[in-house]
Amino acid sequence: MKKLQSAGIHTAALLCPVIPYITDVTPLIDLVDGYAEKIWIYGLSITDSSDKNWQNVDHILEEHFPDVRNKIENAVFAKSHAY
């Protein structure tokens, strides 16, 4: 990215999906800070637990993050959650 910037090419970074209790965004921002003119950050956004995307994510969470799976689900689907 530094080479691109030096060549006059605009740079940006996209961090997504940010998943509560898994993704630590601050170090990721630090990695691209100074190299990206813009940083877009998007959280995991699924509105319905019956959605195929959630079913796929849920399977991955159950397999790799079983200890926080329920907390993640609550954060993603609870409108009042700070996430």
ROSE-4610 file (N, C-alpha, C; in Angstrom, 1 decimal, always signed):
// ROSE-4610
residu = [M/M/M/K/K/K/K/K/K/L/L/L/Q/Q/Q/S/S/S/A/A/A/G/G/G/I/I/I/H/H/H/T/T/T/A/A/A/A/A/A/L/L/L/L/L/L/C/C/C/P/P/P/V/V/V/I/I/I/P/P/P/Y/Y/Y/I/I/I/T/T/T/D/D/D/V/V/V/T/T/T/P/P/P/L/L/L/I/I/I/D/D/D/L/L/L/V/V/V/D/D/D/G/G/G/Y/Y/Y/A/A/A/E/E/E/K/K/K/I/I/I/W/W/W/I/I/I/Y/Y/Y/G/G/G/L/L/L/S/S/S/I/I/I/T/T/T/D/D/D/S/S/S/S/S/S/D/D/D/K/K/K/N/N/N/W/W/W/Q/Q/Q/N/N/N/V/V/V/D/D/D/H/H/H/I/I/I/L/L/L/E/E/E/E/E/E/H/H/H/F/F/F/P/P/P/D/D/D/V/V/V/R/R/R/N/N/N/K/K/K/I/I/I/E/E/E/N/N/N/A/A/A/V/V/V/F/F/F/A/A/A/K/K/K/S/S/S/H/H/H/A/A/A/Y/Y/Y]
num = [1/1/1/2/2/2/3/3/3/4/4/4/5/5/5/6/6/6/7/7/7/8/8/8/9/9/9/10/10/10/11/11/11/12/12/12/13/13/13/14/14/14/15/15/15/16/16/16/17/17/17/18/18/18/19/19/19/20/20/20/21/21/21/22/22/22/23/23/23/24/24/24/25/25/25/26/26/26/27/27/27/28/28/28/29/29/29/30/30/30/31/31/31/32/32/32/33/33/33/34/34/34/35/35/35/36/36/36/37/37/37/38/38/38/39/39/39/40/40/40/41/41/41/42/42/42/43/43/43/44/44/44/45/45/45/46/46/46/47/47/47/48/48/48/49/49/49/50/50/50/51/51/51/52/52/52/53/53/53/54/54/54/55/55/55/56/56/56/57/57/57/58/58/58/59/59/59/60/60/60/61/61/61/62/62/62/63/63/63/64/64/64/65/65/65/66/66/66/67/67/67/68/68/68/69/69/69/70/70/70/71/71/71/72/72/72/73/73/73/74/74/74/75/75/75/76/76/76/77/77/77/78/78/78/79/79/79/80/80/80/81/81/81/82/82/82/83/83/83]
x = [+0.8/+0.0/+0.9/+2.0/+2.9/+3.4/+3.8/+4.2/+3.1/+1.9/+0.8/+0.6/+0.7/+0.6/+1.7/+2.9/+4.0/+3.9/+3.2/+2.9/+1.7/+1.1/+0.0/-1.4/-1.4/-2.7/-3.3/-4.6/-5.4/-5.6/-5.5/-5.6/-6.7/-7.2/-8.2/-8.2/-8.7/-8.7/-10.2/-10.6/-11.9/-11.7/-12.2/-12.1/-13.5/-13.8/-15.1/-15.0/-15.9/-16.8/-16.2/-16.4/-16.0/-17.0/-16.5/-17.3/-17.1/-18.2/-18.0/-17.4/-16.5/-15.8/-14.8/-14.6/-13.5/-12.5/-13.1/-12.3/-11.8/-10.5/-9.9/-9.5/-10.4/-10.2/-9.0/-8.7/-7.6/-6.3/-5.8/-4.5/-4.6/-5.8/-6.0/-5.9/-6.5/-6.5/-5.0/-4.3/-2.9/-2.1/-2.4/-1.6/-1.8/-2.9/-3.1/-3.0/-3.0/-2.9/-1.6/-1.7/-0.6/-0.4/-1.1/-1.0/-2.3/-3.4/-4.7/-5.3/-5.7/-6.3/-7.7/-8.4/-9.7/-9.7/-10.4/-10.6/-12.1/-12.7/-14.1/-14.1/-15.0/-15.2/-16.6/-16.9/-18.3/-18.4/-19.4/-19.7/-20.5/-20.5/-21.3/-22.7/-23.4/-24.8/-25.7/-26.5/-27.4/-28.7/-29.8/-31.0/-31.9/-31.7/-32.5/-31.7/-31.9/-31.2/-31.5/-32.6/-32.9/-32.2/-31.5/-30.8/-29.7/-29.5/-28.4/-27.1/-26.8/-25.5/-25.3/-26.3/-26.1/-25.9/-26.6/-26.4/-25.0/-24.4/-23.0/-22.0/-22.3/-21.5/-21.6/-22.8/-23.1/-22.3/-22.3/-21.5/-20.1/-19.5/-18.1/-17.9/-18.8/-18.6/-18.7/-19.6/-19.8/-18.5/-17.9/-16.7/-15.5/-15.3/-14.1/-14.2/-15.3/-15.5/-16.7/-16.8/-18.0/-18.1/-17.1/-17.2/-17.9/-17.8/-18.4/-19.5/-19.9/-20.9/-22.2/-22.7/-24.0/-23.9/-22.7/-22.5/-22.5/-21.9/-21.9/-23.3/-24.0/-25.4/-26.2/-26.1/-26.9/-26.5/-25.2/-24.7/-25.2/-25.2/-25.6/-27.1/-27.9/-29.3/-30.1/-29.4/-30.1/-29.9/-31.0/-30.9/-30.4/-30.5/-30.1/-28.6/-28.0/-26.6/-25.7/-24.7/-23.7/-23.0/-22.9/-22.2/-23.0]
y = [-1.2/+0.0/+1.2/+1.2/+2.3/+2.6/+1.6/+1.8/+2.4/+2.0/+2.5/+4.0/+4.3/+5.7/+6.6/+6.0/+6.7/+7.0/+6.1/+6.3/+7.2/+7.7/+8.6/+7.9/+6.7/+5.9/+6.0/+6.3/+6.4/+5.0/+4.9/+3.6/+3.6/+2.5/+2.3/+0.8/+0.6/-0.7/-1.0/-2.2/-2.7/-3.8/-3.6/-4.6/-5.1/-6.3/-6.9/-8.4/-9.2/-8.7/-8.7/-7.6/-7.5/-8.4/-9.3/-10.2/-10.0/-9.7/-9.4/-10.6/-10.3/-11.3/-12.1/-11.8/-12.4/-11.4/-10.5/-9.5/-8.4/-8.2/-7.1/-6.1/-5.1/-4.1/-3.2/-2.8/-1.9/-2.2/-3.5/-3.8/-3.8/-4.1/-4.1/-2.7/-1.8/-0.4/+0.1/-0.3/+0.1/-0.4/-1.6/-2.1/-1.3/-0.8/+0.0/+1.5/+1.9/+3.4/+3.9/+5.0/+5.5/+5.0/+3.9/+3.4/+3.5/+3.6/+3.7/+5.1/+5.7/+7.0/+6.9/+5.9/+5.6/+4.2/+4.0/+2.6/+2.5/+1.5/+1.1/-0.1/+0.0/-1.1/-1.5/-2.7/-3.2/-4.4/-4.4/-5.5/-6.6/-7.7/-8.8/-8.4/-8.4/-7.9/-8.9/-9.6/-10.6/-10.3/-10.2/-9.8/-11.0/-12.2/-13.3/-14.6/-15.2/-16.4/-17.6/-17.5/-18.6/-18.3/-17.2/-16.8/-17.8/-18.2/-19.2/-18.6/-17.3/-16.8/-17.0/-16.8/-17.0/-18.5/-19.4/-20.8/-21.2/-20.6/-20.9/-20.3/-19.1/-18.5/-19.3/-19.6/-20.4/-21.7/-22.4/-23.6/-23.4/-22.3/-22.0/-21.6/-20.8/-20.5/-21.7/-22.5/-23.7/-24.6/-24.7/-25.5/-24.9/-23.5/-22.9/-22.0/-21.5/-20.6/-21.0/-22.3/-22.7/-22.0/-21.5/-20.8/-19.5/-18.8/-17.5/-17.4/-18.6/-18.6/-18.0/-18.3/-17.7/-16.2/-15.8/-14.3/-13.6/-14.2/-13.6/-13.5/-14.6/-14.6/-13.6/-13.4/-12.4/-11.0/-10.8/-9.5/-9.1/-10.1/-9.9/-9.6/-10.3/-10.2/-9.3/-8.9/-8.0/-6.6/-5.9/-4.5/-3.6/-4.0/-3.1/-3.3/-4.3/-4.6/-3.6/-3.2/-2.1/-2.4/-3.7/-4.1/-3.5]
z = [+0.0/+0.0/+0.0/+0.7/+0.7/-0.7/-1.4/-2.8/-3.7/-3.5/-4.2/-3.9/-2.6/-2.2/-2.8/-2.8/-3.3/-4.8/-5.5/-6.9/-7.2/-6.1/-6.3/-6.4/-6.1/-6.1/-4.8/-4.8/-3.5/-2.9/-1.6/-1.0/+0.1/+0.3/+1.3/+1.8/+3.0/+3.6/+4.0/+3.9/+4.3/+5.3/+6.5/+7.6/+7.8/+7.4/+7.6/+7.3/+7.9/+8.9/+10.3/+11.0/+12.4/+13.2/+13.9/+14.7/+16.1/+16.9/+18.3/+19.0/+20.0/+20.8/+20.1/+18.8/+18.0/+17.4/+16.7/+16.0/+16.9/+17.0/+17.7/+16.7/+16.5/+15.4/+15.6/+16.8/+17.0/+16.4/+16.6/+15.9/+14.4/+13.9/+12.4/+11.9/+12.6/+12.2/+12.3/+13.4/+13.5/+12.3/+11.8/+10.7/+9.4/+9.2/+7.9/+8.1/+9.4/+9.6/+9.0/+8.3/+7.6/+6.2/+5.9/+4.5/+3.7/+4.5/+3.9/+4.1/+3.1/+3.2/+3.9/+3.7/+4.3/+4.8/+5.9/+6.4/+6.7/+6.0/+6.2/+7.1/+8.1/+9.1/+9.1/+8.9/+8.9/+9.8/+10.6/+11.5/+10.8/+11.4/+10.8/+10.9/+9.8/+9.8/+9.2/+10.0/+9.5/+10.3/+9.7/+10.4/+10.8/+10.3/+10.5/+10.7/+11.9/+12.2/+11.3/+10.5/+9.5/+8.2/+8.1/+6.8/+6.6/+5.3/+5.0/+5.4/+5.3/+5.7/+7.2/+8.0/+9.4/+9.7/+9.0/+9.2/+8.9/+7.8/+7.5/+8.6/+9.0/+10.1/+11.4/+11.7/+12.9/+13.0/+11.8/+11.8/+12.1/+11.5/+11.7/+13.2/+13.7/+15.2/+16.1/+15.8/+16.6/+16.6/+15.4/+15.2/+15.8/+15.6/+16.0/+17.3/+17.6/+18.7/+19.6/+20.0/+20.8/+22.1/+22.7/+24.0/+23.9/+22.8/+22.6/+21.6/+21.1/+20.0/+20.4/+21.6/+22.1/+22.3/+22.8/+23.0/+21.7/+20.7/+19.4/+18.8/+18.9/+18.4/+19.0/+20.3/+21.0/+20.6/+20.4/+19.9/+18.5/+17.7/+16.3/+16.1/+16.9/+16.7/+17.7/+18.8/+19.7/+19.3/+19.0/+18.5/+19.6/+20.8/+21.9/+22.3/+21.7/+22.1/+21.5/+22.3/+21.8/+20.5/+20.2/+19.0/+17.8]
